[in-house]
Amino acid sequence: MEWSTTLMLLSQAERRSLAPPNLPPSMWWIRRQVSQHMPKNDRAAKRTAAKITLLYALLGLVWMVLAGYVALPATSAQARPALLYIALVWGFIVVSAILLYIVLRDAFTDYERAEQALIERESTLQAIIAASPDAISILDTKGRIRSISPAIRELSGYSPAELAGQSTLDLIHPDDRNAAMQALRAALEGNLRQARVRFRYHHADGHWVILESHGRPLYDAEGQPGGLVVVMREVTERAGLETALAEAKAAAEEANRAKSEFLSRMSHELRTPLNAILGFAQLLELDELTPAQRESVQHILKAGRLLLDLINEVLDIARIETSNLSISLEPIHIARLIEESLDLVRPLAQRQGIHLEKMRGDCDRFVYADRQRLKQVLLNLFSNAIKYNRSQGRVTIGCRALDDQRLRIEVHDTGPGIQPEKMGRLFTPFDRLGAEQRGIEGTGLGLALSRRLIEAMGGTIAVESTPEVGSTFWIALPLANPPDKQNLLTGSSENQPGGRLERSVNILCIEDNLSNVRLIEHTFATQCGFQVETAMQGQIGIELARSQHPDLILLDLHLPDIPGEHVLQLLREAPETQAIPVLIISADATPGQADRLLALGAYAYLTKPLDIRLLLRLIKEILGTQTPQFDDERI
């Protein structure tokens, strides 16, 4: 079937909308006679109408003369009525000829205009179809090709004549044929206004190309679907890119999971030896030492804590890069948080001879932030302002609202300032701008981490510095409304110790690392006088807990047989062990871990390296104050 048939099918409705007004039946013969010879313009239409009108008038005049000749009486007296009749008839003929001219002129003009517009639109449609790289086809209700545009040759290698009359399903890959058939059926049944399906299509060369088709039903005069208009385009390359992208995304997600697991393992493996180093160093610090020995212990603790800070910062940056950093935004009272942070750095300021001035400006406000992460940033800014200050310098903290939506927190120091050429390197990881040559402690990660944390909380951080005058680091965070006052519970009855102890203390430690076991045993033996029962596997620890009913369980998460989290669940499910307090002691410091285990029923979560004083305070809180072995002053 010729492509002109398709144009005819597509433009039937348009032809009906552009049809001329109905003409009297007696005038259709005139239309048929002149339509083939009428020039396509208004002027020619007027001339044709005038010719027809003149012919009509001449015929009327001949008829009038013949009628008058036959009916004209011989005497003049009798001729007057006949002449009057003839005059009336002549007038009627003239008037009717004028009216006929007007009607014919308008009718032919409107029709020719509609015909010309339709021809122009059909020509435009044909040009669009010919120029389109997409193949446009007309299918019948059984999926047979009634007509198809020449673009199909570029897509499939077949000519329109070769495909006419064939079922389009025959050239679709067998694995894709069912989906195409369902889409065709749904469109013909009126369930889909537009059917969209992607399938492999057989090329004349023997290979398969991927086509994407969009089909819409064609309706007959009664409004019933009589076929489909289908537009097809080749998407082989795009489908390949999408497949590659999906595979790359899956590989990236797998790599991200592997990296998260690596971070968890790295945190554990790095913290475990540090736990022994710092743990035993803290125990030595609690003993009676000579000044030289105490100085050596302080060096051990100082180096170990510096290494721990470096590990924490590297892991935090890695978590941010892999989008694994846990951020919990809530309204935070900034004045209280600043005061808490200042209390932590006051000993450092006193040793450096730096004066911490009182807060200035409007700090009695709430901001949206993660409390722990914001405190981490403030501590970094405060400690930097102290470390990089002049002797007897000052650190000033201030707050001011930038607008109705953000609060700016400023930390100003009176240090040597930062040279303009170094400002661009300020937030670069491990770049300390030469401070390592001046003997100032640090890793070069604090500001880089602070920037990423602030940005993760929806804020900004920047610096303004004047050489030899000082620097001002500031962060801007979204303002928040004060939270509603609530009655906060300080603890759960399930996790609270059950009163004063009147018997010996039984402690169970479920830990597989021998150095950690020795540290815990030594801590309890020297500081508390308690004996510790040890289980180096989770299942053995569960059996000991059920049989011995210890007063306290210390639980590591990475065990050789079953995960520590599963051990905790089993302990909480068993009636004989569900009331025993469980302290989680693990090197796993991944985000959300502590919250999840506390929700499962753990009493507290401690990360390695252990803070011995914090551990002893928790033991005292759990086991009661009557235990004589505790020395309140030392812990």
ZAPA-166435 format. One line per field, with one value per residue (C-alpha): x, y, z. Coordinates in steps of 0.5 Angstrom, whole numbers, plus 2048, in hexadecimal, padded with zeros to 3 digits. Each point is the difference from the previous one (the first is absolute). Layout:
// ZAPA-166435
px	c(X, ...)
py	c(Y, ...)
pz	c(Z, ...)
This chain:
// ZAPA-166435
px	c(800, 803, 802, 7FA, 7FB, 803, 800, 7F8, 7FF, 803, 7FD, 7F9, 7FD, 804, 7FD, 7F9, 802, 802, 7FA, 7FC, 7F9, 7FB, 7FE, 7F9, 7FF, 7FF, 807, 804, 801, 802, 806, 802, 800, 805, 804, 805, 801, 7FF, 807, 802, 7FE, 7FB, 800, 7FF, 7FA, 7FD, 801, 7FD, 7FA, 7FF, 800, 7FB, 7FC, 800, 7FE, 7FA, 7FE, 801, 7FC, 7FA, 800, 7FF, 7FB, 7FD, 800, 7FD, 7FB, 7FE, 800, 7FB, 7FC, 800, 7F9, 7FF, 7FD, 804, 7FA, 801, 807, 801, 7FF, 804, 806, 7FF, 801, 806, 803, 7FE, 803, 806, 801, 800, 805, 805, 7FF, 800, 807, 803, 7FE, 803, 806, 801, 7FE, 805, 806, 800, 7FE, 806, 805, 7FF, 800, 807, 803, 7FE, 803, 806, 801, 7FF, 805, 805, 7FF, 801, 806, 803, 7FE, 803, 806, 801, 7FF, 805, 805, 7FF, 805, 7FB, 7FC, 7F8, 7FB, 7F9, 7FE, 7F9, 7FD, 804, 807, 801, 803, 7FC, 805, 806, 805, 807, 804, 7FF, 805, 805, 7FE, 7FF, 803, 7F9, 7FC, 7F9, 7FE, 803, 7FC, 7F9, 7FB, 805, 7FF, 804, 801, 803, 807, 800, 805, 7FC, 802, 7FD, 7FA, 7FB, 801, 7FF, 7FA, 7FD, 801, 7FD, 7FA, 7FF, 800, 7FB, 7FC, 800, 804, 806, 7FF, 807, 804, 808, 804, 807, 802, 806, 7FE, 803, 804, 801, 807, 7FF, 801, 7FC, 7FE, 7FD, 7FA, 7FB, 7F9, 7FA, 7F9, 7FA, 7F9, 7FD, 7F8, 7FB, 7FA, 7FC, 806, 802, 808, 801, 808, 806, 805, 807, 806, 806, 807, 807, 803, 805, 806, 7FB, 7FE, 808, 801, 7FB, 802, 807, 7FD, 7FC, 806, 805, 7FA, 800, 807, 801, 7FB, 804, 806, 7FD, 7FD, 807, 803, 7FB, 802, 807, 800, 7FC, 806, 805, 7FD, 800, 807, 803, 7FD, 801, 808, 7FF, 7FB, 806, 805, 7FB, 7FD, 806, 803, 7FA, 800, 808, 7FE, 7FB, 806, 805, 806, 806, 800, 804, 7FC, 7F9, 804, 801, 7F9, 7FD, 804, 7FD, 7F9, 801, 803, 7FA, 7FB, 803, 800, 7F9, 7FD, 804, 7FC, 7F9, 801, 802, 7FA, 7FC, 802, 7FF, 7F9, 7FE, 803, 7FC, 7FA, 800, 801, 7FA, 7FD, 7FA, 7FE, 7FC, 7FF, 807, 800, 807, 802, 800, 803, 806, 800, 801, 806, 803, 800, 804, 805, 802, 805, 804, 7FF, 803, 806, 801, 7FE, 7FA, 7FB, 7F9, 7FB, 7F9, 7FB, 7FD, 7FA, 7FA, 802, 7FA, 7FD, 7FE, 803, 7FF, 806, 802, 802, 806, 803, 7FF, 804, 805, 801, 800, 805, 804, 7FF, 802, 806, 803, 7FE, 804, 806, 801, 800, 805, 803, 7FB, 7FB, 7F8, 7FB, 7F9, 7FA, 7FA, 7F9, 7FC, 7FA, 801, 7F9, 7F9, 803, 807, 805, 807, 805, 807, 806, 805, 808, 805, 805, 805, 7FB, 800, 804, 7FB, 804, 7FE, 7F9, 7FE, 804, 7FD, 7FA, 805, 801, 806, 803, 802, 803, 807, 7FD, 803, 807, 7FE, 7FF, 7F9, 7FC, 7FB, 7FE, 7FE, 7F9, 7FC, 7FE, 7FE, 7FC, 7FD, 7FE, 7FD, 7FC, 7FD, 7FE, 7FD, 7FB, 7FE, 805, 806, 807, 805, 806, 802, 807, 805, 807, 803, 7F9, 7FD, 7FA, 7F9, 7FD, 7F9, 7FA, 7F9, 7FA, 7F9, 7FC, 7FB, 7FA, 801, 7FD, 7FA, 802, 7FF, 801, 807, 801, 807, 800, 7FC, 7FE, 802, 807, 801, 804, 7FC, 802, 806, 804, 801, 804, 806, 800, 800, 802, 800, 804, 7FF, 806, 804, 806, 805, 804, 7F9, 7FE, 806, 7FF, 7F9, 802, 806, 7FB, 7FB, 806, 804, 7FA, 7FA, 803, 7FB, 801, 7FE, 7FD, 802, 7FD, 804, 7FA, 7F8, 7FD, 804, 7FF, 7F8, 801, 804, 7FB, 7FA, 804, 804, 7FB, 805, 7FF, 803, 802, 805, 7FF, 804, 7FD, 805, 800, 802, 7FA, 7FA, 7FF, 800, 7F9, 7FD, 803, 7FD, 7F9, 800, 802, 7FA, 7FB, 802, 7FC, 806, 805, 7FC, 801, 807, 804, 804, 805, 802, 808, 802, 804, 7FB, 7FE, 7FC, 7FA, 7F9, 804, 7FF, 7F9, 7FE, 803, 7FD, 7F9, 802, 801, 807, 801, 806, 804, 808, 805, 807, 805, 7FC, 800, 802, 7FD, 7F9, 800, 801, 7FB, 7FB, 802, 7FF, 7F9, 7FE, 802, 7FF, 804, 801, 805, 807, 805, 7FE, 804, 7FB, 806, 804, 7FA)
py	c(800, 807, 805, 805, 7FB, 801, 807, 800, 7FB, 805, 806, 7FE, 804, 806, 7FF, 800, 806, 804, 7FE, 806, 801, 7FC, 802, 7FF, 7F9, 804, 803, 7FA, 7FF, 807, 7FF, 7F9, 804, 806, 7FD, 7FD, 806, 805, 804, 7FF, 808, 804, 804, 7FA, 7FE, 807, 7FF, 7F9, 803, 806, 7FB, 7FB, 806, 803, 7FA, 7FF, 807, 7FF, 7FA, 804, 805, 7FB, 7FD, 807, 802, 7F9, 801, 807, 7FE, 7FB, 803, 807, 802, 804, 806, 805, 801, 7F9, 800, 804, 7FB, 7FB, 805, 801, 7F9, 7FF, 806, 7FD, 7F9, 804, 803, 7FA, 7FD, 805, 800, 7F9, 800, 805, 7FB, 7FA, 804, 801, 7F9, 7FD, 805, 7FF, 7F8, 7FF, 805, 7FC, 7F9, 802, 803, 7FA, 7FB, 804, 800, 7F9, 7FF, 804, 7FC, 7FA, 802, 802, 7FA, 7FC, 804, 7FF, 7F9, 7FF, 804, 7FD, 7FB, 7FC, 7FA, 802, 7FA, 7FF, 7F9, 7FC, 7FD, 7FA, 803, 800, 806, 804, 805, 802, 806, 800, 801, 7F8, 7FF, 803, 7FD, 7F9, 7FF, 7FE, 805, 802, 7FC, 7F9, 802, 801, 7FB, 7FD, 7FF, 804, 7FB, 7FB, 804, 801, 7FC, 7FA, 802, 807, 7FE, 7FF, 807, 803, 7FC, 802, 807, 800, 7FC, 805, 806, 7FD, 7FE, 808, 7FE, 804, 807, 7FF, 7F9, 801, 7FA, 7FE, 7FA, 7FD, 800, 7FC, 804, 7FE, 7FE, 7FB, 804, 802, 808, 803, 804, 804, 801, 804, 7FF, 803, 7FD, 802, 801, 7FF, 804, 7FD, 801, 7F9, 7FE, 7FE, 800, 803, 805, 7FE, 804, 7FC, 803, 7FC, 800, 7FB, 805, 803, 7F9, 7FE, 806, 7FF, 7F9, 802, 805, 7FB, 7FC, 805, 803, 7F8, 800, 807, 7FD, 7FA, 804, 805, 7FA, 7FD, 806, 801, 7F9, 802, 806, 7FC, 7FB, 805, 804, 7F9, 7FE, 807, 801, 7F9, 801, 807, 7FE, 7FC, 806, 805, 7FB, 7FE, 807, 802, 7FB, 802, 807, 7FE, 7FD, 803, 802, 804, 807, 7FC, 7FB, 804, 804, 7FA, 7FE, 807, 7FF, 7FA, 802, 807, 7FC, 7FB, 805, 804, 7F9, 7FF, 807, 7FF, 7F9, 803, 806, 7FB, 7FC, 806, 803, 7F9, 7FF, 807, 7FE, 7FA, 803, 7FC, 805, 800, 807, 801, 808, 803, 806, 802, 805, 803, 804, 7FA, 7FC, 805, 800, 7F9, 800, 806, 7FC, 7FA, 805, 804, 7FC, 800, 808, 800, 7FC, 805, 806, 802, 804, 7FE, 806, 7FF, 7FF, 806, 802, 7FC, 7F9, 7FE, 7FD, 7F9, 7FD, 7FA, 7FB, 7FA, 801, 7FB, 802, 808, 7FF, 7FC, 807, 805, 7FC, 800, 807, 802, 7FC, 802, 808, 7FE, 7FC, 805, 806, 805, 7FF, 803, 801, 800, 7FC, 803, 7FC, 804, 7FF, 804, 7FF, 801, 800, 7FD, 7F9, 7FF, 802, 801, 7FD, 804, 7FE, 805, 7FF, 805, 7FC, 801, 800, 7FC, 803, 801, 7FB, 7FB, 801, 7FB, 7FA, 801, 7FB, 7FB, 7F9, 7FF, 807, 804, 806, 7FF, 7FF, 7FA, 803, 804, 7FA, 801, 7FA, 7FE, 7FB, 805, 7FD, 804, 806, 7FB, 7FC, 806, 803, 7F9, 7FF, 807, 800, 7F9, 804, 805, 805, 804, 801, 805, 805, 807, 801, 806, 7FF, 802, 802, 7F9, 7FB, 800, 7F9, 800, 7FB, 801, 7FC, 800, 803, 7FC, 801, 7FE, 7F9, 7FE, 7FF, 7F8, 7FC, 7FC, 7F9, 7FF, 7F9, 7FA, 7FB, 7FA, 803, 803, 7FB, 7FD, 803, 7FF, 7FA, 7FB, 7FB, 7FF, 803, 7FB, 803, 7FD, 802, 7FE, 802, 7FC, 805, 7FD, 807, 803, 7FB, 801, 807, 7FF, 7FB, 804, 807, 7FC, 7FC, 807, 805, 7FC, 7F9, 7FC, 7FA, 800, 7F9, 800, 7FD, 801, 7FE, 802, 7FA, 7FE, 807, 7FE, 7FA, 803, 805, 7FC, 7FB, 805, 806, 806, 807, 803, 7FE, 803, 7FE, 801, 801, 7FC, 7F9, 7FA, 7FC, 804, 808, 803, 804, 7F9, 7FE, 806, 7FE, 7F9, 803, 805, 7FA, 7FB, 801, 7FE, 805, 806, 804, 800, 807, 7FF, 805, 800, 801, 800, 803, 801, 807, 800, 805, 7FE, 7FA, 802, 803, 7F9, 7FC, 804, 7FF, 7F9, 800, 802, 804, 804, 800, 801, 801, 7FD, 803, 800, 806, 7FC, 805, 800, 7F9, 800, 805, 7FC, 7FA, 804, 802, 7F9, 7FC, 805, 805, 7FB, 7FC, 802, 7FF, 806, 807, 805, 805, 7FC, 7FF)
pz	c(800, 7FE, 806, 7FD, 803, 807, 7FF, 7FE, 806, 804, 7FD, 800, 806, 7FD, 7FA, 803, 804, 7FA, 7FB, 7FD, 802, 7FD, 7F8, 7FD, 7FD, 7F9, 801, 801, 7F8, 7FF, 806, 7FC, 7FA, 802, 806, 7FB, 7FC, 806, 801, 808, 802, 801, 7FA, 7FC, 804, 7FF, 7F8, 800, 804, 7FC, 7FA, 803, 802, 7F9, 7FD, 804, 7FE, 7F9, 800, 804, 7FB, 7FA, 804, 802, 7F8, 7FE, 805, 7FE, 7F9, 800, 805, 7FD, 7FE, 7F9, 803, 804, 805, 802, 800, 806, 805, 7FC, 800, 808, 801, 7FB, 804, 807, 7FE, 7FD, 807, 803, 7FC, 801, 808, 800, 7FB, 805, 806, 7FC, 7FF, 807, 803, 7FB, 801, 807, 800, 7FB, 804, 806, 7FD, 7FC, 807, 804, 7FA, 800, 807, 801, 7FA, 804, 806, 7FD, 7FC, 807, 803, 7FB, 800, 808, 7FF, 7FB, 804, 806, 802, 804, 7FC, 800, 7FE, 800, 803, 7FF, 806, 7FF, 800, 7F9, 7FC, 7FC, 7FE, 803, 7FF, 7FC, 807, 801, 7FB, 804, 806, 7FE, 7F9, 7FD, 7FB, 801, 7FB, 803, 806, 7FE, 802, 805, 807, 804, 805, 7FC, 800, 807, 804, 803, 807, 7FF, 7FC, 806, 803, 7F9, 7FF, 807, 7FF, 7F9, 803, 805, 7FC, 7FB, 806, 802, 807, 7FE, 7FD, 7FD, 800, 801, 800, 7FE, 7FC, 7FC, 7F8, 7FB, 7FB, 7F9, 801, 805, 806, 806, 801, 806, 7FE, 805, 7FD, 802, 7FE, 800, 7FD, 7FA, 801, 7FA, 7FF, 805, 805, 801, 7FF, 7F9, 800, 803, 7FF, 802, 800, 801, 801, 801, 807, 7FF, 803, 805, 803, 800, 804, 805, 801, 801, 805, 803, 801, 802, 805, 803, 800, 804, 805, 801, 801, 804, 805, 7FF, 802, 806, 802, 800, 804, 805, 800, 800, 806, 803, 7FE, 802, 806, 803, 801, 802, 806, 803, 7FF, 803, 805, 803, 800, 804, 805, 801, 801, 806, 803, 805, 7FB, 800, 7FC, 7FB, 7FF, 800, 7FB, 7FB, 801, 7FE, 7FA, 7FE, 802, 7FC, 7FA, 800, 801, 7FA, 7FC, 802, 7FE, 7F9, 7FF, 802, 7FB, 7FA, 802, 800, 7F9, 7FD, 803, 7FD, 7F9, 800, 803, 806, 805, 805, 801, 804, 800, 806, 803, 804, 805, 7FE, 806, 804, 7FB, 800, 807, 800, 7FB, 803, 807, 7FC, 7FD, 807, 802, 7F9, 801, 807, 7FE, 7FA, 803, 7FC, 803, 7FE, 800, 801, 7FA, 7FC, 7FC, 800, 802, 803, 7FA, 7FD, 7FA, 7FC, 800, 803, 807, 800, 7F9, 802, 806, 7FD, 7FB, 806, 803, 7FA, 7FF, 808, 800, 7FA, 802, 807, 7FC, 7FB, 804, 803, 807, 805, 7FA, 800, 7FD, 7FF, 7FE, 7FE, 7FC, 7FC, 7FB, 7F9, 7FE, 802, 7FE, 802, 806, 800, 805, 800, 804, 800, 802, 800, 7FD, 7FA, 7FB, 7F9, 7FA, 7FA, 7FC, 805, 801, 7FA, 803, 807, 7FF, 7FD, 803, 803, 7FE, 807, 7FC, 803, 808, 801, 7FF, 806, 805, 800, 801, 7FB, 7FA, 7FB, 7FF, 805, 7FC, 7FA, 804, 803, 7F9, 7FE, 806, 800, 7F9, 801, 806, 7FA, 803, 7FD, 803, 7FE, 803, 800, 802, 800, 801, 807, 802, 801, 7FD, 800, 7FE, 800, 7FE, 7FE, 802, 7FF, 806, 803, 805, 807, 801, 805, 807, 801, 806, 7FE, 804, 802, 800, 7FF, 806, 7FC, 7FF, 808, 805, 805, 806, 805, 7FF, 806, 7FD, 7FC, 7F9, 7FA, 7F9, 7F9, 7FB, 7F9, 7FC, 7FB, 800, 805, 801, 801, 805, 804, 800, 803, 805, 802, 801, 804, 804, 802, 800, 803, 803, 7FB, 7FD, 7F9, 7FC, 7F9, 7FA, 7F9, 7FC, 800, 801, 806, 803, 7FF, 804, 805, 801, 801, 805, 804, 800, 800, 803, 7FA, 7F8, 7FC, 7F9, 7FA, 7F9, 7FC, 802, 7FC, 800, 800, 800, 807, 7FE, 7FF, 807, 803, 7FD, 803, 807, 800, 7FD, 806, 806, 804, 7FD, 7FE, 806, 800, 7FE, 7FA, 7FE, 7F9, 7FF, 7F9, 7FB, 7FB, 800, 7FA, 800, 803, 803, 807, 7FF, 7FD, 806, 805, 7FD, 801, 807, 801, 807, 7FC, 7FA, 801, 7FA, 800, 802, 807, 805, 806, 805, 7FC, 800, 808, 801, 7FC, 804, 806, 7FE, 7FE, 806, 805, 805, 806, 7FC, 804, 7FB, 7FC, 802, 7FE, 800, 7FB, 7FB)
